[in-house]
Amino acid sequence: SDTEFWDKMQAEWEEMARRNWISENQEAPGQVTISTIEKGYYFHTDNPFKDWPGAFEEGLKKMKEGDLPVTILYLEAAILQEPNDAE
């Protein structure tokens, strides 16, 4: 359900904050290299799924499995492949 999804995302976010993975310092060690594609959101520059056929569908599958980091990569790839697709 949607509530379970958002509860799980909140728990993931809190765990990242607890481990200091979320930092305002862009020079933090171990931080992922990013590029600005849209104002306010940073896409991963080394996305291994950027040319993956069916990235959107794979992203939805990974989301249902609860694999949020991989879900994000697939959905970013889908957006880069079809930037005008509102879905």
MODELLER restraints for C-alpha pairs under 7 A, 6 or more apart:
rsr = mdl.restraints
at = mdl.atoms
rsr.add(forms.Gaussian(group=physical.xy_distance, feature=features.Distance(at['CA:16:A'], at['CA:22:A']), mean=6.18, stdev=0.5))
rsr.add(forms.Gaussian(group=physical.xy_distance, feature=features.Distance(at['CA:33:A'], at['CA:44:A']), mean=6.53, stdev=0.5))
rsr.add(forms.Gaussian(group=physical.xy_distance, feature=features.Distance(at['CA:33:A'], at['CA:45:A']), mean=6.25, stdev=0.5))
rsr.add(forms.Gaussian(group=physical.xy_distance, feature=features.Distance(at['CA:34:A'], at['CA:42:A']), mean=5.85, stdev=0.5))
rsr.add(forms.Gaussian(group=physical.xy_distance, feature=features.Distance(at['CA:34:A'], at['CA:43:A']), mean=5.84, stdev=0.5))
rsr.add(forms.Gaussian(group=physical.xy_distance, feature=features.Distance(at['CA:34:A'], at['CA:44:A']), mean=4.95, stdev=0.5))
rsr.add(forms.Gaussian(group=physical.xy_distance, feature=features.Distance(at['CA:34:A'], at['CA:45:A']), mean=5.30, stdev=0.5))
rsr.add(forms.Gaussian(group=physical.xy_distance, feature=features.Distance(at['CA:35:A'], at['CA:42:A']), mean=5.66, stdev=0.5))
rsr.add(forms.Gaussian(group=physical.xy_distance, feature=features.Distance(at['CA:35:A'], at['CA:43:A']), mean=5.87, stdev=0.5))
rsr.add(forms.Gaussian(group=physical.xy_distance, feature=features.Distance(at['CA:35:A'], at['CA:44:A']), mean=6.70, stdev=0.5))
rsr.add(forms.Gaussian(group=physical.xy_distance, feature=features.Distance(at['CA:35:A'], at['CA:45:A']), mean=5.99, stdev=0.5))
rsr.add(forms.Gaussian(group=physical.xy_distance, feature=features.Distance(at['CA:36:A'], at['CA:42:A']), mean=5.00, stdev=0.5))
rsr.add(forms.Gaussian(group=physical.xy_distance, feature=features.Distance(at['CA:36:A'], at['CA:43:A']), mean=6.64, stdev=0.5))
rsr.add(forms.Gaussian(group=physical.xy_distance, feature=features.Distance(at['CA:37:A'], at['CA:43:A']), mean=6.57, stdev=0.5))
rsr.add(forms.Gaussian(group=physical.xy_distance, feature=features.Distance(at['CA:43:A'], at['CA:76:A']), mean=6.74, stdev=0.5))
rsr.add(forms.Gaussian(group=physical.xy_distance, feature=features.Distance(at['CA:47:A'], at['CA:73:A']), mean=6.31, stdev=0.5))
rsr.add(forms.Gaussian(group=physical.xy_distance, feature=features.Distance(at['CA:49:A'], at['CA:73:A']), mean=6.74, stdev=0.5))
rsr.add(forms.Gaussian(group=physical.xy_distance, feature=features.Distance(at['CA:49:A'], at['CA:74:A']), mean=6.02, stdev=0.5))
rsr.add(forms.Gaussian(group=physical.xy_distance, feature=features.Distance(at['CA:49:A'], at['CA:77:A']), mean=5.90, stdev=0.5))
rsr.add(forms.Gaussian(group=physical.xy_distance, feature=features.Distance(at['CA:50:A'], at['CA:77:A']), mean=4.45, stdev=0.5))
rsr.add(forms.Gaussian(group=physical.xy_distance, feature=features.Distance(at['CA:55:A'], at['CA:74:A']), mean=5.15, stdev=0.5))
rsr.add(forms.Gaussian(group=physical.xy_distance, feature=features.Distance(at['CA:55:A'], at['CA:75:A']), mean=6.54, stdev=0.5))
rsr.add(forms.Gaussian(group=physical.xy_distance, feature=features.Distance(at['CA:55:A'], at['CA:77:A']), mean=6.25, stdev=0.5))
rsr.add(forms.Gaussian(group=physical.xy_distance, feature=features.Distance(at['CA:55:A'], at['CA:78:A']), mean=5.17, stdev=0.5))
rsr.add(forms.Gaussian(group=physical.xy_distance, feature=features.Distance(at['CA:56:A'], at['CA:74:A']), mean=6.30, stdev=0.5))
rsr.add(forms.Gaussian(group=physical.xy_distance, feature=features.Distance(at['CA:56:A'], at['CA:75:A']), mean=5.58, stdev=0.5))
rsr.add(forms.Gaussian(group=physical.xy_distance, feature=features.Distance(at['CA:56:A'], at['CA:78:A']), mean=5.12, stdev=0.5))
rsr.add(forms.Gaussian(group=physical.xy_distance, feature=features.Distance(at['CA:58:A'], at['CA:74:A']), mean=6.56, stdev=0.5))
rsr.add(forms.Gaussian(group=physical.xy_distance, feature=features.Distance(at['CA:59:A'], at['CA:71:A']), mean=4.60, stdev=0.5))
rsr.add(forms.Gaussian(group=physical.xy_distance, feature=features.Distance(at['CA:59:A'], at['CA:74:A']), mean=4.75, stdev=0.5))
rsr.add(forms.Gaussian(group=physical.xy_distance, feature=features.Distance(at['CA:59:A'], at['CA:75:A']), mean=5.44, stdev=0.5))
rsr.add(forms.Gaussian(group=physical.xy_distance, feature=features.Distance(at['CA:60:A'], at['CA:71:A']), mean=6.99, stdev=0.5))
rsr.add(forms.Gaussian(group=physical.xy_distance, feature=features.Distance(at['CA:62:A'], at['CA:70:A']), mean=6.77, stdev=0.5))
rsr.add(forms.Gaussian(group=physical.xy_distance, feature=features.Distance(at['CA:62:A'], at['CA:71:A']), mean=5.29, stdev=0.5))
rsr.add(forms.Gaussian(group=physical.xy_distance, feature=features.Distance(at['CA:63:A'], at['CA:71:A']), mean=5.43, stdev=0.5))
